[in-house]
Amino acid sequence: MMMTMGAAIRVANTPETTVNMVKKGAKMVRIAADVSPRLYRELVTEVSLEKSALRAMAMGIAPATVRESERVVASIREVLMRHGWRVALTFLASPGEVDLGGLSGTPGLVLLVTRTPRHGPLTVHALTDRLETHPFGYRQPLKGEPLVDPAAIEVVFVPGVLFAVNGGRLGRGKGYFDKLLSTLHPRPYLIGATLDRRVVSKLPMTESDVYMDAITTESGFREAHAIASS
């Protein structure tokens, strides 16, 4: 069933899926440039500990089902039609993540994916069937596949462990995706692709973390500021 643009994303608020499980709370931390080096280190350490606790908590969240992934894909297709985007950076799901494989074959849509090299930043490639399995379990383009200029990307479907209603995102801790997103010029539209049960009220964020413009789940698509104000 096609999801409507107005469908509200339900925010997880159960004890198992709320950031309040973290002892100090998951307050947003914006690190100012003028703080002392010592205070900076303390803040970074505090945020890192909160993020680690949240990742550990999120391990208990049920994985995405085939039906849920299909509903997320349906929502994304509606957004693509509305905006007319033709070049999208997507992701190949890790175990348990929303599977966006259903976007393949969408008329007029060019899908790109990243590759995690042994050293250095993520690289961008066209999505083909020439794939290998990364040691972390996800699929990626083979080494040596042609590079694609990231400037062509119009929209990015972003994976994550958890997302916040204001567009905050918690990744797996390596920082690869945030580094890539921060270098994209012109800046594409960023959509967190996830499940209702992985959307929480707040997440700890630092200046190097990138906020999403919107979040889409099995309940539908909403811009991040609209979710936060609803």
C-alpha positions as CSV (number, residue, x, y, z in Angstrom):
1,M,0.0,0.0,0.0
2,M,1.4,3.4,-0.9
3,M,2.1,5.6,2.1
4,T,0.8,9.1,2.1
5,M,3.1,12.1,2.6
6,G,1.1,13.2,5.5
7,A,1.4,9.9,7.4
8,A,2.8,10.6,10.9
9,I,5.9,8.8,12.0
10,R,5.3,7.3,15.4
11,V,8.1,8.1,17.9
12,A,9.3,5.2,20.0
13,N,8.7,5.9,23.7
14,T,8.8,2.4,25.3
15,P,11.4,1.8,28.0
16,E,13.4,-0.4,25.6
17,T,13.7,2.3,22.9
18,T,14.0,5.6,24.6
19,V,17.2,7.6,25.1
20,N,16.1,8.1,28.8
21,M,17.7,4.7,29.4
22,V,21.0,6.5,29.4
23,K,21.8,7.4,33.0
24,K,22.6,11.1,32.3
25,G,19.9,11.4,29.6
26,A,20.5,11.8,25.9
27,K,20.8,15.6,25.9
28,M,22.1,17.2,22.7
29,V,25.7,18.4,23.1
30,R,26.9,21.1,20.8
31,I,30.6,21.7,21.4
32,A,31.5,25.4,21.1
33,A,34.7,26.3,19.4
34,D,35.8,28.5,22.3
35,V,35.8,25.9,25.1
36,S,39.0,24.9,26.7
37,P,40.8,21.8,25.3
38,R,40.1,20.0,28.6
39,L,36.4,20.8,28.6
40,Y,36.3,19.8,24.9
41,R,37.8,16.4,25.8
42,E,35.4,15.9,28.6
43,L,32.3,16.8,26.5
44,V,33.5,14.5,23.7
45,T,34.0,11.6,26.2
46,E,30.6,12.1,27.7
47,V,28.9,12.1,24.3
48,S,30.9,9.0,23.3
49,L,29.8,7.1,26.4
50,E,26.1,8.1,25.8
51,K,26.4,6.9,22.2
52,S,27.9,3.6,23.2
53,A,25.1,3.0,25.7
54,L,22.5,3.8,23.0
55,R,24.1,1.4,20.5
56,A,24.1,-1.3,23.1
57,M,20.4,-0.7,23.9
58,A,19.5,-0.6,20.2
59,M,20.9,-4.2,19.7
60,G,17.7,-5.4,21.4
61,I,15.4,-3.7,18.8
62,A,13.7,-6.2,16.5
63,P,15.1,-6.3,12.9
64,A,13.2,-5.0,9.9
65,T,10.8,-7.3,8.3
66,V,10.3,-7.7,4.6
67,R,6.8,-6.0,4.8
68,E,8.3,-3.1,6.7
69,S,11.0,-2.6,4.2
70,E,8.5,-2.7,1.4
71,R,6.5,0.1,3.1
72,V,9.6,2.2,3.5
73,V,10.4,1.8,-0.2
74,A,6.8,2.7,-1.1
75,S,7.1,5.9,0.9
76,I,10.5,6.8,-0.7
77,R,9.1,6.2,-4.2
78,E,6.3,8.7,-3.5
79,V,8.9,11.3,-2.3
80,L,11.0,10.7,-5.4
81,M,8.0,11.3,-7.7
82,R,7.1,14.5,-5.8
83,H,10.6,16.0,-6.0
84,G,11.7,14.7,-9.3
85,W,15.1,13.5,-8.0
86,R,16.9,11.2,-10.4
87,V,20.3,10.5,-8.8
88,A,20.1,8.9,-5.3
89,L,22.8,7.6,-3.0
90,T,21.3,4.6,-1.2
91,F,22.7,1.8,1.0
92,L,22.9,-1.9,0.9
93,A,21.4,-3.1,4.2
94,S,23.4,-4.6,7.0
95,P,21.6,-7.5,8.8
96,G,18.5,-6.1,10.5
97,E,18.4,-2.8,8.6
98,V,15.6,-1.6,6.3
99,D,16.2,-3.1,2.9
100,L,15.9,-0.6,0.1
101,G,16.6,-3.1,-2.6
102,G,13.1,-2.6,-3.9
103,L,14.2,0.8,-5.3
104,S,16.2,-1.0,-8.0
105,G,14.5,-0.8,-11.3
106,T,12.6,2.4,-10.5
107,P,12.2,4.1,-13.9
108,G,14.5,7.1,-14.4
109,L,16.3,6.6,-11.1
110,V,20.1,6.2,-10.9
111,L,21.2,4.5,-7.7
112,L,24.6,4.9,-6.2
113,V,26.2,3.2,-3.3
114,T,29.3,3.6,-1.2
115,R,32.3,1.3,-0.8
116,T,34.4,1.1,2.4
117,P,38.0,0.9,1.4
118,R,40.7,-0.6,3.6
119,H,42.0,2.9,4.2
120,G,40.6,6.3,3.6
121,P,37.0,7.7,3.1
122,L,34.0,6.1,1.5
123,T,33.9,6.1,-2.2
124,V,30.8,6.4,-4.4
125,H,29.9,4.0,-7.2
126,A,27.0,3.0,-9.4
127,L,24.9,0.2,-8.0
128,T,25.4,-2.9,-10.1
129,D,25.5,-6.6,-9.4
130,R,29.3,-6.6,-9.1
131,L,29.4,-6.8,-5.4
132,E,31.4,-8.3,-2.5
133,T,30.6,-8.8,1.1
134,H,32.4,-6.5,3.6
135,P,33.7,-8.1,6.8
136,F,30.9,-6.3,8.7
137,G,28.3,-8.2,6.7
138,Y,27.0,-5.7,4.2
139,R,27.4,-5.8,0.4
140,Q,29.5,-3.2,-1.5
141,P,31.0,-2.7,-4.9
142,L,34.0,-4.6,-5.9
143,K,37.4,-3.0,-5.6
144,G,38.3,-1.2,-8.8
145,E,34.7,-0.4,-9.8
146,P,34.5,3.0,-11.5
147,L,34.1,6.0,-9.2
148,V,31.1,8.4,-9.5
149,D,31.4,12.1,-8.9
150,P,29.5,12.8,-5.6
151,A,28.4,16.2,-6.9
152,A,25.8,14.4,-9.0
153,I,23.9,13.2,-5.9
154,E,20.5,14.8,-5.4
155,V,19.2,12.8,-2.5
156,V,20.7,10.4,0.1
157,F,19.0,7.6,1.9
158,V,20.9,7.3,5.1
159,P,21.1,4.2,7.3
160,G,21.5,4.5,11.1
161,V,21.2,2.7,14.4
162,L,18.8,5.3,15.8
163,F,17.3,8.6,14.6
164,A,15.9,11.6,16.5
165,V,12.8,13.5,15.6
166,N,14.9,16.7,15.0
167,G,17.0,14.8,12.4
168,G,19.7,13.6,14.7
169,R,21.3,10.4,13.8
170,L,23.3,7.7,15.6
171,G,25.5,5.6,13.3
172,R,27.7,2.6,14.0
173,G,30.5,4.7,15.5
174,K,33.1,4.8,12.7
175,G,32.1,8.2,11.4
176,Y,32.4,7.1,7.7
177,F,28.9,8.3,6.6
178,D,29.0,11.6,8.5
179,K,32.4,12.4,6.9
180,L,31.0,11.7,3.5
181,L,27.8,13.6,4.0
182,S,29.8,16.7,5.2
183,T,31.8,16.8,2.0
184,L,28.9,16.6,-0.4
185,H,28.6,19.9,-2.5
186,P,26.1,20.9,-3.5
187,R,24.4,19.5,-0.4
188,P,21.9,16.9,-1.3
189,Y,18.6,16.3,0.6
190,L,19.3,13.8,3.4
191,I,16.6,11.2,4.4
192,G,17.1,8.8,7.2
193,A,15.6,5.4,6.2
194,T,14.6,3.5,9.3
195,L,11.7,2.0,11.4
196,D,9.3,3.6,13.8
197,R,10.9,1.8,16.7
198,R,14.3,3.3,15.9
199,V,13.0,6.9,16.1
200,V,13.6,8.5,19.5
201,S,13.0,11.9,21.0
202,K,16.6,13.0,21.4
203,L,20.2,11.9,20.6
204,P,23.5,13.1,21.7
205,M,25.2,15.1,18.9
206,T,28.5,16.8,18.2
207,E,29.6,19.3,15.6
208,S,30.9,16.6,13.4
209,D,27.5,14.8,13.3
210,V,25.2,15.5,10.3
211,Y,21.5,16.1,10.7
212,M,18.9,14.6,8.4
213,D,16.4,16.8,6.5
214,A,13.7,14.1,6.9
215,I,13.0,10.6,8.2
216,T,11.0,7.9,6.4
217,T,9.7,4.8,8.1
218,E,7.0,2.2,7.5
219,S,4.5,4.9,8.8
220,G,5.5,7.4,6.1
221,F,7.7,10.4,5.3
222,R,8.0,13.5,7.4
223,E,10.5,16.4,7.3
224,A,12.5,16.4,10.5
225,H,11.3,19.8,11.7
226,A,7.7,18.8,11.2
227,I,8.2,15.7,13.3
228,A,9.8,17.7,16.1
229,S,7.0,20.2,16.2
230,S,4.1,17.7,16.0
